[in-house]
Structure formats: structure tokens, C-alpha cells
Amino acid sequence: MNKCIQMGRLAADVNLDYEALNGTPLATTQLAVDRGYSKEMRAKREQQGKPTADFFLVKAIGAPAVFLSKYSKKGKRILVEGKLRSSSYDRDGVRHYVTEIMAERVEIIDWASQKQQQATTDQKAAEDSMAGFEDFKNDEEIPF
């Protein structure tokens, strides 16, 4: 079985192309996946110039491609579920190998915090619109 699930942050904006596959949407981007080091180990590796994250090329075709390009951008936390695909190419006599994730499903992880932030903003706006109105304990206190 070929199944891969990765969660990380987009390291680049999503590039949506309709021409590469004869009108079918193709999205490409890079996903940075943290290796999960402790703070001390991360600091040590960063000092040594060693990587603390892995970067994966992500491709999505069709509906997941449109979703990814519409709702995500660089820095957004996402979860990608798909298949690993390896390929190689020659450039200047040197063989290069590429491993990419062919996304079948994409989830935006940051939505909860965005919705929560929007709800807080909406609640504050509602409270501000009620400013100046007093609470009356009974009908006799109403001035009309």
C-alpha cells in the first residue's frame, strides 16, 4: 500500500496550472514538515547549519488542486494525504531524484484558529453595537 500523511506548513505559495494537463487543474507547492526535535536540539542543529525540517514537493490534481489554491498560502498549516511518487531526471550529466506527494486529500489546519479569531471579532463588534444601552430590571424603568 502506498499511503502518506504529512502535516506541516506551506513553504511556498500554491501554483495552479490548467494547461499542464489539458485543462485539468494541477496545483504544486512545497510542504515543510518539522522533524520534531526538542528546543535544545533544534537550536543546536540550527547553530550547526543542519536542517530541522524536511521539504516535500506536493502536487494535487482536480478538486484538491482547486481547494488548495483557493484556501491556502505560504505559511498556512495543512495536512496532506496522498501517495508518494518517485521520479528522476538528468541535468548536465547528473541524475537527480525527486520524491513528491500526490495529494488526494488536503485539510487546512489553521481554520479553527481563524474561525475562533473571527468569532471573537464578531462578538466584540456586537458588544460595541450595544454600547450605550442600559439593562432595565423591570418595565417601570423603561423611559417610554
C-alpha positions as CSV (number, residue, x, y, z in Angstrom):
1,M,0.0,0.0,0.0
2,N,1.3,3.5,-0.9
3,K,-0.1,6.0,1.6
4,C,1.5,9.1,3.0
5,I,0.1,11.5,5.6
6,Q,2.1,14.7,6.3
7,M,1.3,17.8,8.3
8,G,3.4,20.9,8.0
9,R,3.4,24.5,6.7
10,L,3.4,25.6,3.1
11,A,6.9,26.7,2.2
12,A,5.7,28.4,-1.0
13,D,2.5,29.8,-2.4
14,V,0.4,27.4,-4.4
15,N,0.9,27.4,-8.2
16,L,-2.3,26.5,-10.0
17,D,-1.9,25.5,-13.7
18,Y,-4.7,24.5,-16.1
19,E,-2.5,24.0,-19.1
20,A,-0.2,21.2,-18.0
21,L,-2.9,18.5,-18.0
22,N,-5.1,19.7,-20.9
23,G,-7.5,21.8,-18.8
24,T,-7.4,19.7,-15.6
25,P,-6.2,21.8,-12.6
26,L,-2.8,21.0,-11.3
27,A,-1.5,22.6,-8.1
28,T,2.1,22.4,-7.0
29,T,3.7,23.7,-3.8
30,Q,6.3,22.8,-1.1
31,L,5.4,21.5,2.3
32,A,7.9,21.9,5.2
33,V,7.4,19.2,7.8
34,D,9.1,19.7,11.2
35,R,11.3,16.8,12.4
36,G,10.1,17.2,15.9
37,Y,13.3,18.0,17.7
38,S,13.3,19.4,21.2
39,K,14.0,23.1,21.6
40,E,17.6,22.4,22.7
41,M,18.3,20.0,19.8
42,R,16.7,22.4,17.3
43,A,18.8,25.3,18.5
44,K,22.0,23.1,18.3
45,R,21.2,21.9,14.8
46,E,20.3,25.4,13.6
47,Q,23.7,26.6,15.0
48,Q,25.5,23.9,13.1
49,G,23.5,24.8,9.9
50,K,21.7,21.4,9.8
51,P,18.1,21.1,8.7
52,T,15.3,20.9,11.3
53,A,12.6,20.2,8.7
54,D,12.0,18.1,5.6
55,F,10.6,19.7,2.4
56,F,8.3,17.8,0.1
57,L,7.0,18.7,-3.3
58,V,3.2,18.4,-3.2
59,K,1.1,18.0,-6.3
60,A,-2.7,17.9,-6.4
61,I,-4.9,17.2,-9.4
62,G,-8.6,18.2,-9.9
63,A,-10.8,19.3,-6.9
64,P,-8.0,19.0,-4.3
65,A,-5.8,21.3,-6.5
66,V,-8.5,24.0,-6.7
67,F,-9.2,23.7,-3.0
68,L,-5.5,24.0,-2.1
69,S,-5.0,27.1,-4.3
70,K,-8.2,28.8,-3.1
71,Y,-7.8,28.4,0.6
72,S,-4.1,28.2,1.3
73,K,-1.0,30.3,1.0
74,K,2.6,30.3,2.2
75,G,2.9,29.7,5.9
76,K,-0.5,28.1,6.3
77,R,-0.6,24.8,8.2
78,I,-2.1,22.0,6.2
79,L,-2.5,18.2,6.3
80,V,-1.8,16.3,3.1
81,E,-2.9,12.7,2.5
82,G,-1.8,11.0,-0.7
83,K,0.7,8.7,-2.4
84,L,4.4,9.0,-2.7
85,R,5.8,9.1,-6.2
86,S,9.5,9.0,-7.2
87,S,11.0,10.1,-10.4
88,S,14.4,11.1,-11.8
89,Y,15.8,13.3,-14.4
90,D,19.3,14.1,-15.9
91,R,20.7,17.6,-15.8
92,D,24.2,18.3,-17.1
93,G,25.1,14.6,-16.9
94,V,24.0,14.3,-13.3
95,R,21.0,12.2,-12.3
96,H,18.6,13.9,-9.9
97,Y,15.9,12.1,-7.9
98,V,12.6,13.6,-6.8
99,T,10.1,12.3,-4.3
100,E,6.7,14.0,-4.3
101,I,3.4,13.6,-2.6
102,M,0.5,13.3,-4.9
103,A,-2.3,14.7,-2.7
104,E,-5.6,13.0,-2.7
105,R,-7.0,14.9,0.3
106,V,-6.0,18.3,1.8
107,E,-7.1,19.8,5.1
108,I,-6.4,23.3,6.3
109,I,-5.3,23.0,9.9
110,D,-5.4,26.8,10.7
111,W,-9.1,27.1,10.1
112,A,-10.1,26.6,13.7
113,S,-7.9,29.4,14.9
114,Q,-9.2,31.7,12.0
115,K,-12.8,30.8,12.9
116,Q,-12.1,31.4,16.6
117,Q,-10.5,34.8,15.8
118,Q,-13.4,35.8,13.6
119,A,-15.9,34.8,16.3
120,T,-14.1,36.9,18.8
121,T,-14.1,39.8,16.4
122,D,-17.8,39.3,15.7
123,Q,-18.6,39.2,19.4
124,K,-16.7,42.4,20.1
125,A,-18.5,44.1,17.3
126,A,-21.9,43.0,18.7
127,E,-20.9,44.2,22.1
128,D,-19.8,47.6,20.7
129,S,-23.1,48.0,18.9
130,M,-24.9,47.5,22.2
131,A,-22.8,50.2,24.0
132,G,-24.9,53.0,25.5
133,F,-28.0,50.7,26.1
134,E,-28.8,50.1,29.7
135,D,-30.2,46.9,31.2
136,F,-33.6,47.6,32.8
137,K,-34.7,45.4,35.7
138,N,-38.4,45.9,35.2
139,D,-40.8,47.6,32.8
140,E,-41.3,50.6,35.0
141,E,-37.7,51.8,34.4
142,I,-38.2,52.0,30.6
143,P,-38.3,55.7,29.7
144,F,-41.3,55.5,27.3
